[in-house]
Each structure stands twice: as C-alpha cells, then as structure tokens.
Amino acid sequence: MGNAGAGKSTMVGCLIGSADIPHLSLDKIAWDQGPMRKPLDESQTLLRQFINANEQWIVEGCYGDLIEAGLSSCRELRFLNPDIETCIAHCKRRPWEPSKFPSANSRTRCSIN
C-alpha cells in the first residue's frame, strides 16, 4: 500500500521474481473506463473474487477502503511511505502504463507537469 510513485509495482516485481504468484493492481478494479471510480461494493466484490480464486496472491494499490476489505485474508501488509518529492519524481520518470491509461498523454488520475 502506498501513494502513486511510492514504489509499489517495483516492490511487487521484486517479491514475485520468477514465481507464478497472481498480482492484482487495485487500479484495475477501482476505476471504470472513464475518470469515475466504480461503486465501492463492486470493487470489493472483484477483490474478494480475486482473493478466493488464488491460494497465494499479491494486491497493490493506494485505496484504503479496498485494502481494508482484504485485510482479513491478508498475511502481510507493507506500507510504502516515501516523501512527496520522491513520489512525484518517480511519477515523472516512470514509463507510460498502457494497462492503466489509453495514451501517454492521458494520465488523468496522476497528472504531474
């Protein structure tokens, strides 16, 4: 868990390595196609489905309401909390994420100039 640019995805990659551990970015279940968040109960249902379908799993995101919904199934929680300048620098340096944004210029949820 942590803010945008905190290093969550990087940490997940290190934890998973070459293992076959399912990974869920909460961005995928928190947002509709447009700039609106899905209803919380819909996102929570998707989270429970993911958890129940996998013996091992890693979930990452910055949504406290969804993290809280998964805590009873969680064996370990890591909170990444670098300072805001570090997060901003990471957001500016990271490559476009086509799984999250339709184009490199459409980062509507984390627009940093």
Phi and psi in radians as a Rosetta constraint file:
Dihedral C 1 N 2 CA 2 C 2 CIRCULARHARMONIC 2.988 0.35
Dihedral N 2 CA 2 C 2 N 3 CIRCULARHARMONIC 2.950 0.35
Dihedral C 2 N 3 CA 3 C 3 CIRCULARHARMONIC -1.163 0.35
Dihedral N 3 CA 3 C 3 N 4 CIRCULARHARMONIC 2.896 0.35
Dihedral C 3 N 4 CA 4 C 4 CIRCULARHARMONIC -0.981 0.35
Dihedral N 4 CA 4 C 4 N 5 CIRCULARHARMONIC 2.331 0.35
Dihedral C 4 N 5 CA 5 C 5 CIRCULARHARMONIC 1.425 0.35
Dihedral N 5 CA 5 C 5 N 6 CIRCULARHARMONIC 0.099 0.35
Dihedral C 5 N 6 CA 6 C 6 CIRCULARHARMONIC -1.320 0.35
Dihedral N 6 CA 6 C 6 N 7 CIRCULARHARMONIC -0.366 0.35
Dihedral C 6 N 7 CA 7 C 7 CIRCULARHARMONIC 1.914 0.35
Dihedral N 7 CA 7 C 7 N 8 CIRCULARHARMONIC 0.286 0.35
Dihedral C 7 N 8 CA 8 C 8 CIRCULARHARMONIC -1.061 0.35
Dihedral N 8 CA 8 C 8 N 9 CIRCULARHARMONIC -0.890 0.35
Dihedral C 8 N 9 CA 9 C 9 CIRCULARHARMONIC -1.111 0.35
Dihedral N 9 CA 9 C 9 N 10 CIRCULARHARMONIC -0.667 0.35
Dihedral C 9 N 10 CA 10 C 10 CIRCULARHARMONIC -1.107 0.35
Dihedral N 10 CA 10 C 10 N 11 CIRCULARHARMONIC -0.772 0.35
Dihedral C 10 N 11 CA 11 C 11 CIRCULARHARMONIC -1.117 0.35
Dihedral N 11 CA 11 C 11 N 12 CIRCULARHARMONIC -0.722 0.35
Dihedral C 11 N 12 CA 12 C 12 CIRCULARHARMONIC -1.034 0.35
Dihedral N 12 CA 12 C 12 N 13 CIRCULARHARMONIC -0.788 0.35
Dihedral C 12 N 13 CA 13 C 13 CIRCULARHARMONIC -1.023 0.35
Dihedral N 13 CA 13 C 13 N 14 CIRCULARHARMONIC -0.697 0.35
Dihedral C 13 N 14 CA 14 C 14 CIRCULARHARMONIC -1.199 0.35
Dihedral N 14 CA 14 C 14 N 15 CIRCULARHARMONIC -0.699 0.35
Dihedral C 14 N 15 CA 15 C 15 CIRCULARHARMONIC -1.169 0.35
Dihedral N 15 CA 15 C 15 N 16 CIRCULARHARMONIC -0.732 0.35
Dihedral C 15 N 16 CA 16 C 16 CIRCULARHARMONIC -1.301 0.35
Dihedral N 16 CA 16 C 16 N 17 CIRCULARHARMONIC -0.749 0.35
Dihedral C 16 N 17 CA 17 C 17 CIRCULARHARMONIC 0.953 0.35
Dihedral N 17 CA 17 C 17 N 18 CIRCULARHARMONIC -2.186 0.35
Dihedral C 17 N 18 CA 18 C 18 CIRCULARHARMONIC -1.727 0.35
Dihedral N 18 CA 18 C 18 N 19 CIRCULARHARMONIC 0.091 0.35
Dihedral C 18 N 19 CA 19 C 19 CIRCULARHARMONIC -1.240 0.35
Dihedral N 19 CA 19 C 19 N 20 CIRCULARHARMONIC 2.745 0.35
Dihedral C 19 N 20 CA 20 C 20 CIRCULARHARMONIC -1.712 0.35
Dihedral N 20 CA 20 C 20 N 21 CIRCULARHARMONIC 1.224 0.35
Dihedral C 20 N 21 CA 21 C 21 CIRCULARHARMONIC -1.922 0.35
Dihedral N 21 CA 21 C 21 N 22 CIRCULARHARMONIC 2.137 0.35
Dihedral C 21 N 22 CA 22 C 22 CIRCULARHARMONIC -1.087 0.35
Dihedral N 22 CA 22 C 22 N 23 CIRCULARHARMONIC 2.467 0.35
Dihedral C 22 N 23 CA 23 C 23 CIRCULARHARMONIC -2.251 0.35
Dihedral N 23 CA 23 C 23 N 24 CIRCULARHARMONIC 2.347 0.35
Dihedral C 23 N 24 CA 24 C 24 CIRCULARHARMONIC -2.174 0.35
Dihedral N 24 CA 24 C 24 N 25 CIRCULARHARMONIC 2.101 0.35
Dihedral C 24 N 25 CA 25 C 25 CIRCULARHARMONIC -1.488 0.35
Dihedral N 25 CA 25 C 25 N 26 CIRCULARHARMONIC 2.167 0.35
Dihedral C 25 N 26 CA 26 C 26 CIRCULARHARMONIC -1.084 0.35
Dihedral N 26 CA 26 C 26 N 27 CIRCULARHARMONIC -0.366 0.35
Dihedral C 26 N 27 CA 27 C 27 CIRCULARHARMONIC -0.966 0.35
Dihedral N 27 CA 27 C 27 N 28 CIRCULARHARMONIC -0.634 0.35
Dihedral C 27 N 28 CA 28 C 28 CIRCULARHARMONIC -1.166 0.35
Dihedral N 28 CA 28 C 28 N 29 CIRCULARHARMONIC -0.489 0.35
Dihedral C 28 N 29 CA 29 C 29 CIRCULARHARMONIC -1.873 0.35
Dihedral N 29 CA 29 C 29 N 30 CIRCULARHARMONIC -0.114 0.35
Dihedral C 29 N 30 CA 30 C 30 CIRCULARHARMONIC -1.588 0.35
Dihedral N 30 CA 30 C 30 N 31 CIRCULARHARMONIC -0.412 0.35
Dihedral C 30 N 31 CA 31 C 31 CIRCULARHARMONIC -2.089 0.35
Dihedral N 31 CA 31 C 31 N 32 CIRCULARHARMONIC 2.500 0.35
Dihedral C 31 N 32 CA 32 C 32 CIRCULARHARMONIC -1.364 0.35
Dihedral N 32 CA 32 C 32 N 33 CIRCULARHARMONIC 3.130 0.35
Dihedral C 32 N 33 CA 33 C 33 CIRCULARHARMONIC -1.036 0.35
Dihedral N 33 CA 33 C 33 N 34 CIRCULARHARMONIC -0.641 0.35
Dihedral C 33 N 34 CA 34 C 34 CIRCULARHARMONIC -1.482 0.35
Dihedral N 34 CA 34 C 34 N 35 CIRCULARHARMONIC -2.871 0.35
Dihedral C 34 N 35 CA 35 C 35 CIRCULARHARMONIC -1.480 0.35
Dihedral N 35 CA 35 C 35 N 36 CIRCULARHARMONIC 0.364 0.35
Dihedral C 35 N 36 CA 36 C 36 CIRCULARHARMONIC -1.868 0.35
Dihedral N 36 CA 36 C 36 N 37 CIRCULARHARMONIC 2.464 0.35
Dihedral C 36 N 37 CA 37 C 37 CIRCULARHARMONIC -1.297 0.35
Dihedral N 37 CA 37 C 37 N 38 CIRCULARHARMONIC 2.519 0.35
Dihedral C 37 N 38 CA 38 C 38 CIRCULARHARMONIC -1.157 0.35
Dihedral N 38 CA 38 C 38 N 39 CIRCULARHARMONIC 2.759 0.35
Dihedral C 38 N 39 CA 39 C 39 CIRCULARHARMONIC -1.012 0.35
Dihedral N 39 CA 39 C 39 N 40 CIRCULARHARMONIC 2.454 0.35
Dihedral C 39 N 40 CA 40 C 40 CIRCULARHARMONIC -0.978 0.35
Dihedral N 40 CA 40 C 40 N 41 CIRCULARHARMONIC -0.755 0.35
Dihedral C 40 N 41 CA 41 C 41 CIRCULARHARMONIC -1.102 0.35
Dihedral N 41 CA 41 C 41 N 42 CIRCULARHARMONIC -0.565 0.35
Dihedral C 41 N 42 CA 42 C 42 CIRCULARHARMONIC -1.179 0.35
Dihedral N 42 CA 42 C 42 N 43 CIRCULARHARMONIC -0.782 0.35
Dihedral C 42 N 43 CA 43 C 43 CIRCULARHARMONIC -1.126 0.35
Dihedral N 43 CA 43 C 43 N 44 CIRCULARHARMONIC -0.699 0.35
Dihedral C 43 N 44 CA 44 C 44 CIRCULARHARMONIC -1.121 0.35
Dihedral N 44 CA 44 C 44 N 45 CIRCULARHARMONIC -0.667 0.35
Dihedral C 44 N 45 CA 45 C 45 CIRCULARHARMONIC -1.103 0.35
Dihedral N 45 CA 45 C 45 N 46 CIRCULARHARMONIC -0.766 0.35
Dihedral C 45 N 46 CA 46 C 46 CIRCULARHARMONIC -1.105 0.35
Dihedral N 46 CA 46 C 46 N 47 CIRCULARHARMONIC -0.675 0.35
Dihedral C 46 N 47 CA 47 C 47 CIRCULARHARMONIC -1.113 0.35
Dihedral N 47 CA 47 C 47 N 48 CIRCULARHARMONIC -0.832 0.35
Dihedral C 47 N 48 CA 48 C 48 CIRCULARHARMONIC -1.065 0.35
Dihedral N 48 CA 48 C 48 N 49 CIRCULARHARMONIC -0.683 0.35
Dihedral C 48 N 49 CA 49 C 49 CIRCULARHARMONIC -1.070 0.35
Dihedral N 49 CA 49 C 49 N 50 CIRCULARHARMONIC -0.759 0.35
Dihedral C 49 N 50 CA 50 C 50 CIRCULARHARMONIC -1.095 0.35
Dihedral N 50 CA 50 C 50 N 51 CIRCULARHARMONIC -0.845 0.35
Dihedral C 50 N 51 CA 51 C 51 CIRCULARHARMONIC -1.080 0.35
Dihedral N 51 CA 51 C 51 N 52 CIRCULARHARMONIC -0.798 0.35
Dihedral C 51 N 52 CA 52 C 52 CIRCULARHARMONIC -1.190 0.35
Dihedral N 52 CA 52 C 52 N 53 CIRCULARHARMONIC -0.425 0.35
Dihedral C 52 N 53 CA 53 C 53 CIRCULARHARMONIC -1.483 0.35
Dihedral N 53 CA 53 C 53 N 54 CIRCULARHARMONIC -0.148 0.35
Dihedral C 53 N 54 CA 54 C 54 CIRCULARHARMONIC -2.291 0.35
Dihedral N 54 CA 54 C 54 N 55 CIRCULARHARMONIC 2.323 0.35
Dihedral C 54 N 55 CA 55 C 55 CIRCULARHARMONIC -1.225 0.35
Dihedral N 55 CA 55 C 55 N 56 CIRCULARHARMONIC -0.779 0.35
Dihedral C 55 N 56 CA 56 C 56 CIRCULARHARMONIC -2.016 0.35
Dihedral N 56 CA 56 C 56 N 57 CIRCULARHARMONIC 2.616 0.35
Dihedral C 56 N 57 CA 57 C 57 CIRCULARHARMONIC -2.897 0.35
Dihedral N 57 CA 57 C 57 N 58 CIRCULARHARMONIC 2.810 0.35
Dihedral C 57 N 58 CA 58 C 58 CIRCULARHARMONIC -2.317 0.35
Dihedral N 58 CA 58 C 58 N 59 CIRCULARHARMONIC 2.286 0.35
Dihedral C 58 N 59 CA 59 C 59 CIRCULARHARMONIC -2.071 0.35
Dihedral N 59 CA 59 C 59 N 60 CIRCULARHARMONIC 2.396 0.35
Dihedral C 59 N 60 CA 60 C 60 CIRCULARHARMONIC -2.404 0.35
Dihedral N 60 CA 60 C 60 N 61 CIRCULARHARMONIC 2.506 0.35
Dihedral C 60 N 61 CA 61 C 61 CIRCULARHARMONIC 2.985 0.35
Dihedral N 61 CA 61 C 61 N 62 CIRCULARHARMONIC -3.045 0.35
Dihedral C 61 N 62 CA 62 C 62 CIRCULARHARMONIC -2.148 0.35
Dihedral N 62 CA 62 C 62 N 63 CIRCULARHARMONIC 0.380 0.35
Dihedral C 62 N 63 CA 63 C 63 CIRCULARHARMONIC -1.800 0.35
Dihedral N 63 CA 63 C 63 N 64 CIRCULARHARMONIC 1.729 0.35
Dihedral C 63 N 64 CA 64 C 64 CIRCULARHARMONIC -1.004 0.35
Dihedral N 64 CA 64 C 64 N 65 CIRCULARHARMONIC -0.620 0.35
Dihedral C 64 N 65 CA 65 C 65 CIRCULARHARMONIC -1.173 0.35
Dihedral N 65 CA 65 C 65 N 66 CIRCULARHARMONIC -0.598 0.35
Dihedral C 65 N 66 CA 66 C 66 CIRCULARHARMONIC -1.396 0.35
Dihedral N 66 CA 66 C 66 N 67 CIRCULARHARMONIC -0.679 0.35
Dihedral C 66 N 67 CA 67 C 67 CIRCULARHARMONIC -1.020 0.35
Dihedral N 67 CA 67 C 67 N 68 CIRCULARHARMONIC -0.800 0.35
Dihedral C 67 N 68 CA 68 C 68 CIRCULARHARMONIC -1.043 0.35
Dihedral N 68 CA 68 C 68 N 69 CIRCULARHARMONIC -0.672 0.35
Dihedral C 68 N 69 CA 69 C 69 CIRCULARHARMONIC -1.132 0.35
Dihedral N 69 CA 69 C 69 N 70 CIRCULARHARMONIC -0.463 0.35
Dihedral C 69 N 70 CA 70 C 70 CIRCULARHARMONIC -1.711 0.35
Dihedral N 70 CA 70 C 70 N 71 CIRCULARHARMONIC -0.064 0.35
Dihedral C 70 N 71 CA 71 C 71 CIRCULARHARMONIC -1.036 0.35
Dihedral N 71 CA 71 C 71 N 72 CIRCULARHARMONIC -0.641 0.35
Dihedral C 71 N 72 CA 72 C 72 CIRCULARHARMONIC -1.155 0.35
Dihedral N 72 CA 72 C 72 N 73 CIRCULARHARMONIC -0.335 0.35
Dihedral C 72 N 73 CA 73 C 73 CIRCULARHARMONIC -1.774 0.35
Dihedral N 73 CA 73 C 73 N 74 CIRCULARHARMONIC -0.010 0.35
Dihedral C 73 N 74 CA 74 C 74 CIRCULARHARMONIC -1.574 0.35
Dihedral N 74 CA 74 C 74 N 75 CIRCULARHARMONIC 2.321 0.35
Dihedral C 74 N 75 CA 75 C 75 CIRCULARHARMONIC -1.600 0.35
Dihedral N 75 CA 75 C 75 N 76 CIRCULARHARMONIC -0.477 0.35
Dihedral C 75 N 76 CA 76 C 76 CIRCULARHARMONIC -2.639 0.35
Dihedral N 76 CA 76 C 76 N 77 CIRCULARHARMONIC 2.447 0.35
Dihedral C 76 N 77 CA 77 C 77 CIRCULARHARMONIC -2.204 0.35
Dihedral N 77 CA 77 C 77 N 78 CIRCULARHARMONIC 2.217 0.35
Dihedral C 77 N 78 CA 78 C 78 CIRCULARHARMONIC -1.977 0.35
Dihedral N 78 CA 78 C 78 N 79 CIRCULARHARMONIC 2.300 0.35
Dihedral C 78 N 79 CA 79 C 79 CIRCULARHARMONIC -1.970 0.35
Dihedral N 79 CA 79 C 79 N 80 CIRCULARHARMONIC 2.017 0.35
Dihedral C 79 N 80 CA 80 C 80 CIRCULARHARMONIC -1.664 0.35
Dihedral N 80 CA 80 C 80 N 81 CIRCULARHARMONIC 2.195 0.35
Dihedral C 80 N 81 CA 81 C 81 CIRCULARHARMONIC -2.423 0.35
Dihedral N 81 CA 81 C 81 N 82 CIRCULARHARMONIC 1.037 0.35
Dihedral C 81 N 82 CA 82 C 82 CIRCULARHARMONIC -1.262 0.35
Dihedral N 82 CA 82 C 82 N 83 CIRCULARHARMONIC 2.914 0.35
Dihedral C 82 N 83 CA 83 C 83 CIRCULARHARMONIC -1.188 0.35
Dihedral N 83 CA 83 C 83 N 84 CIRCULARHARMONIC 2.836 0.35
Dihedral C 83 N 84 CA 84 C 84 CIRCULARHARMONIC -1.057 0.35
Dihedral N 84 CA 84 C 84 N 85 CIRCULARHARMONIC -0.642 0.35
Dihedral C 84 N 85 CA 85 C 85 CIRCULARHARMONIC -1.086 0.35
Dihedral N 85 CA 85 C 85 N 86 CIRCULARHARMONIC -0.685 0.35
Dihedral C 85 N 86 CA 86 C 86 CIRCULARHARMONIC -1.131 0.35
Dihedral N 86 CA 86 C 86 N 87 CIRCULARHARMONIC -0.785 0.35
Dihedral C 86 N 87 CA 87 C 87 CIRCULARHARMONIC -1.057 0.35
Dihedral N 87 CA 87 C 87 N 88 CIRCULARHARMONIC -0.785 0.35
Dihedral C 87 N 88 CA 88 C 88 CIRCULARHARMONIC -1.095 0.35
Dihedral N 88 CA 88 C 88 N 89 CIRCULARHARMONIC -0.770 0.35
Dihedral C 88 N 89 CA 89 C 89 CIRCULARHARMONIC -1.069 0.35
Dihedral N 89 CA 89 C 89 N 90 CIRCULARHARMONIC -0.734 0.35
Dihedral C 89 N 90 CA 90 C 90 CIRCULARHARMONIC -1.122 0.35
Dihedral N 90 CA 90 C 90 N 91 CIRCULARHARMONIC -0.745 0.35
Dihedral C 90 N 91 CA 91 C 91 CIRCULARHARMONIC -1.078 0.35
Dihedral N 91 CA 91 C 91 N 92 CIRCULARHARMONIC -0.691 0.35
Dihedral C 91 N 92 CA 92 C 92 CIRCULARHARMONIC -1.199 0.35
Dihedral N 92 CA 92 C 92 N 93 CIRCULARHARMONIC -0.576 0.35
Dihedral C 92 N 93 CA 93 C 93 CIRCULARHARMONIC -1.492 0.35
Dihedral N 93 CA 93 C 93 N 94 CIRCULARHARMONIC -0.430 0.35
Dihedral C 93 N 94 CA 94 C 94 CIRCULARHARMONIC -1.259 0.35
Dihedral N 94 CA 94 C 94 N 95 CIRCULARHARMONIC 2.604 0.35
Dihedral C 94 N 95 CA 95 C 95 CIRCULARHARMONIC -1.270 0.35
Dihedral N 95 CA 95 C 95 N 96 CIRCULARHARMONIC 2.843 0.35
Dihedral C 95 N 96 CA 96 C 96 CIRCULARHARMONIC -1.024 0.35
Dihedral N 96 CA 96 C 96 N 97 CIRCULARHARMONIC 2.400 0.35
Dihedral C 96 N 97 CA 97 C 97 CIRCULARHARMONIC -1.908 0.35
Dihedral N 97 CA 97 C 97 N 98 CIRCULARHARMONIC 1.649 0.35
Dihedral C 97 N 98 CA 98 C 98 CIRCULARHARMONIC -1.075 0.35
Dihedral N 98 CA 98 C 98 N 99 CIRCULARHARMONIC -0.394 0.35
Dihedral C 98 N 99 CA 99 C 99 CIRCULARHARMONIC -1.272 0.35
Dihedral N 99 CA 99 C 99 N 100 CIRCULARHARMONIC -0.298 0.35
Dihedral C 99 N 100 CA 100 C 100 CIRCULARHARMONIC -1.908 0.35
Dihedral N 100 CA 100 C 100 N 101 CIRCULARHARMONIC -0.547 0.35
Dihedral C 100 N 101 CA 101 C 101 CIRCULARHARMONIC -2.310 0.35
Dihedral N 101 CA 101 C 101 N 102 CIRCULARHARMONIC 2.385 0.35
Dihedral C 101 N 102 CA 102 C 102 CIRCULARHARMONIC -1.151 0.35
Dihedral N 102 CA 102 C 102 N 103 CIRCULARHARMONIC -0.467 0.35
Dihedral C 102 N 103 CA 103 C 103 CIRCULARHARMONIC -2.565 0.35
Dihedral N 103 CA 103 C 103 N 104 CIRCULARHARMONIC 2.852 0.35
Dihedral C 103 N 104 CA 104 C 104 CIRCULARHARMONIC -1.110 0.35
Dihedral N 104 CA 104 C 104 N 105 CIRCULARHARMONIC -0.383 0.35
Dihedral C 104 N 105 CA 105 C 105 CIRCULARHARMONIC -1.713 0.35
Dihedral N 105 CA 105 C 105 N 106 CIRCULARHARMONIC 0.145 0.35
Dihedral C 105 N 106 CA 106 C 106 CIRCULARHARMONIC -2.036 0.35
Dihedral N 106 CA 106 C 106 N 107 CIRCULARHARMONIC 0.648 0.35
Dihedral C 106 N 107 CA 107 C 107 CIRCULARHARMONIC -1.365 0.35
Dihedral N 107 CA 107 C 107 N 108 CIRCULARHARMONIC 1.225 0.35
Dihedral C 107 N 108 CA 108 C 108 CIRCULARHARMONIC -1.194 0.35
Dihedral N 108 CA 108 C 108 N 109 CIRCULARHARMONIC -0.482 0.35
Dihedral C 108 N 109 CA 109 C 109 CIRCULARHARMONIC -1.499 0.35
Dihedral N 109 CA 109 C 109 N 110 CIRCULARHARMONIC -0.259 0.35
Dihedral C 109 N 110 CA 110 C 110 CIRCULARHARMONIC -2.518 0.35
Dihedral N 110 CA 110 C 110 N 111 CIRCULARHARMONIC 1.173 0.35
Dihedral C 110 N 111 CA 111 C 111 CIRCULARHARMONIC -1.530 0.35
Dihedral N 111 CA 111 C 111 N 112 CIRCULARHARMONIC 1.957 0.35
Dihedral C 111 N 112 CA 112 C 112 CIRCULARHARMONIC -2.177 0.35
Dihedral N 112 CA 112 C 112 N 113 CIRCULARHARMONIC 2.154 0.35
